[in-house]
Amino acid sequence: MSSWSDLFSILIMQGFSGLSSFSVLLLMALGLAIIFGQMGVINMAHGEFLTIGAYTTFVLSEVCQRWAHWMQGSYFIVSVVVSFFIAAAVGLVVEHLMIRHLYRRPLDTLLATWGLSLIMQQAFRSIFGAKEVSATLPDWLMGSVQPTPTIDIPINGLLVMRLALLMTAGVFVSLYKTRWGIWVRATTQNRVMAQAAGINTRRIDRYTFGLGCGLAGVAGAAFTTIGSTGPTSGSMYIVDTFLVVVFGGAQSLIGCIASAFSIAEAQSTAEFFLTGSTAKVLTLLTVIVILMLRPQGLFSMRVRK
């Protein structure tokens, strides 16, 4: 009887580990879905914006430890906000200098942003070194919650989930309850008609790209609570992020949430019974089979042609 109880507890904790991965993956995929769904830009450097957020959190952690001990308990909340704005600002610069010249050329954006990702990785390596670093978490993020004597749920995982839910709700409110959201959805559905209606689609593209990069920066801040940061940390998520966006439907935020949850939980549960690489292969094969049957993804936006 105890063995079944232990197995159940392990599955619960493994499932919660999948929810932590789901939260980071969701924040990454939301930003990429907005960029790819509206602008058709294949941003292979999206993972590096996660790394920007992660290193921003690490730097603030070091500053607080050395010079501002009084902020040690609250620096993480500040780092989430700072990570968003720094990643968004870098995204706006990238969009102005490079991306805006490559619209409607998806293969060119793929190659250009892939080159940008390599440049950014080398920049991280030159500035912070090749070794992985870890931010010092505040005391209130340490420890775990024990709903039963055999189940431990890390507090930092709970925070990551709440952060993902908060940012997801913010994105939905922005897209469906504000004038800016109406402009974004109009541009996504029919760019020519949106321009004819007086919407500055060029400005919409610019700020949408910045928003997507900012969300990746928040994902980087969340990532520091569950893993260490290195120059290539973002590249570990880029394939899964594109998989989430394509599987869920490129223009559907609901699909993005559903596919991120499905993929994260499937990999986490399968890794308990199989090796990590085998679990990833099985997940990819399952997604490929589903996409063969439903190429538009789990959810698709109906657009009047």
N, C-alpha and C positions, 0 to 999 in steps of 0.2 A: 504493500500500500504506500509505504514511504517513497519507493522508487517512482511511482506515478506522480506523487505530489512534488517530488524534486524535479521531474521532467516538466511538469506544468509550470513550476516556478521559473525554470530555465527558459522555457518558451516565452513566458511573459516578459522576462528581462531582455531576451533577444528581440522580441517584438518592440519593446521600448527603445532598444538600441537602433532598430530600424526607423522609429519615429524621429530620433535625433538626426539620423542621416537624411530622412525625408525633409526635415525642416531646412537644413542647409541647401539641399538639392532644390527645394521649392523656391527659396529666395533667389537662387541662381537662375532657375528656369523661368520665373516670372519676368526677370529683366530681359532674358534672351527672347522670351515669347513676345514681349512688347516690341523689341527691336526687329526680330525676324518676321513677326506677323505683320507689322505695319510697313516696314521699310524694305523687306526682302534682303536685308544685309546678313550675310553669314559671317558672324564675328567670332573668329577663332581665337581672338585675344580676350574673350569674355572671362575666362578663368583667371587671367592676370589681374583683373579688377578685384576678384576675390582676394588675391594675394596682397593687393594694395590695402584693402581693409584689414587683413590679418596683420600685416606689418605695422599699420597705423595703431592697432590695438597694442601690439608688442611695444612700440616706442612709447606710447602713453603709460604703459605699465612700468617701463624702466624709469621714465621721468618721475612718476609718483614714488617709486621706491627710493630714488636718490635725492630728490629735491622737494617733493610735495607729499609727504607721508599723510597729511590730513585728507588727501583725496583718494587714498588707497581703497577705501570702501565704496567709492562712487565712480571711480574712473571708468569702469566698464560701460556704464550707461552713457557717459560722455563720449567714449570711444565709438559707440554705435553711431551716434550723430555725426561725429567728426569723420568717421570712415565713409559714411554716405556722401558727405559734401566733398571730400577729397577725391573719391572715386568718380563722382559725378563731374567734378571740375576737370579731371583728366580726360573723362569721356567727351566733354564738350570740346576740349582742345583737339583730341583725336578726330572728332567728327568734322571740325572746321578745317584742319590741315589735310586730312586724308579721305575720310569716308564720303564727304559731300561730293567729291569728284568721281566717285565710283558707283553712284546710284544707278539702278537698272543694269548693273554688270555683276551678277552674283558670283561668278567664278573669279573675277578680278578682286572682289572684296574678300573672298576666301583666301586667295594667295597673299594679298596685302596684309590682312589681319593675322595670318599665320606668321608672316615675317615679323610683324609688330610684336607678336607674343614672344618670339625668340629674342628680340631686342629687349623687351621688358624683363624677361627672365635673366638675361645677362646683366641688366642694370641692377636687379635685385641682388644677384650674386656679387656684384662689385661693391654694392653699398653695405649689405648685411652679411656677406660671406656665404659660403656654400653649405655650412652646417645649419641644421634646423634649430629654431629657437621657439621658446614657449613663453607666453605671457603669464605673469603671476596673478592668479585669480583672487578676487576678494574673499574674505573668510565666509561671507554669507553665501557664496557659490560652492563652497566645499561641502562634502558629506553627502548623505542620501536620505531619502524617505523610505520607511519600511512599513508598507501597508500590512504585511504579514511577516512572521519571523524569517521566512525563507526568500523573500523578495526585496531586493534593494533597487530603488530608482534614484539615479543621481540627480541632485538639485540643478546642476548646470544643464542637464538635458531638458528639465522642465522649463528652464529659462529660455533655452533655444526654441522650444516649441511655442512658448508664449510670444516670443519675438517674431517668429514666422507668422503666427496667426494675426498679430497686430499689423505687420507690414502688408500681409495679404488683404486684410480688411481695408487698410489705407489705399491700396491700389484699386480695389473695387469701388470705393467711394469716389476716388479721383476720376475713374473712368466712366462711372455711371451716374454720378450725382453732381458733377461740376460742368461748367461751360467748356473748360479745357478738355474734359473727357469726351464731350460731344464732338469737338473738333477732331480729336484723335480718332474716334470711331468713324467719323465721316471720311477722314483721309484714308483710313484703312479700307473702307468699303468701296469708295469711288473717288480717287484722287482728283480727276478732272472736274467732276461736279463740285467737289469741295473747293477747288480753286475758283470755279465760276461763282460760287456762293460767297466769295470774299475771304475765305480762310487762308491764312498764310501757311501753306503746307511746308514751306522751307523751314519756318520757325518751329512748327510742330515736330518735324523730323529731328531738328537739333536738340530740342528739350526732351523728346522721347528717348533719344540715344543717351542723353545724360542721365535720365531717370533709370534706364535699364542698367547702366554702369553703376549708379549709386546703389541700386538694390544688390548688385554683386558685391559691392563694398560692405554692405550690412551682412551679407552671407559670410564674408571673410571675418568680420568681428565675431560672428556666431561660431565660426569654425575653430577659433582659438580656444574655445571652451571644451572641445572634444578631440583636438589633435594639435600637433606641433606644426610650425610654419617653416617652409623652405622656399627657395626660388621657384620650384616647380609644383607647389601645392595646388595651384589653380588648375594646372593641366590634368590633374587626376579627376577633376569633376567635369571637364568640358565635354567628353564623349557622352557621359550619362546625362548631362544637361541637354544636349542636342537630342538625345534619345527621348527624353521626357517631352520636349517640345513637339517633336514629330509624332510621337506615339499619342499624345493627348490631342493634337490638332493645332496647327501653327498659329491660329488666330483665336484660340479658345482658352481663357484663363481657367474655366472649370475643368477642361480637359487636362490642363497643365497640373492642377492640383491632384486630380484622379490618377494620372499617369505617374507623377512623382511618388505618391503614396504606394501605388502598386509595385513599382520597380524597387523602391527602397525596402519595403517589407518583404518582397520576394527574395531579394538578395540576402537580406539579414537572416531570414529564416533558413534559406538554403545553405548558408555558410555554417550553420550549426551542425547540419548533417553531412555536408560535403566540404571540399576545399574551396577557398575563396575564388580561385580561377574557374573551377567547375561550376560554381554557383553563378558566376557572371556569364559564362557561356550559355548555360541553360536559360537564364533570364533573357539574354539577347536572342536566342533561338525562338523563344516564346513570343517575344515582341515582333520578330521578323514574320513569323507565321500569321500573327494577328494583322499586321500591316499588309500582308499579301491578300488577306480576305477583306480588309477595310483600309484602303490606301490613304483615305483622308484623315485617319486617326480616330480616336475614341469619340471626339466631338468635332464638329465642323460648323463654321459660320455660314449661314445662308446669305449670299450676296446676290442682289438683283443685277443681272448682266445687261 
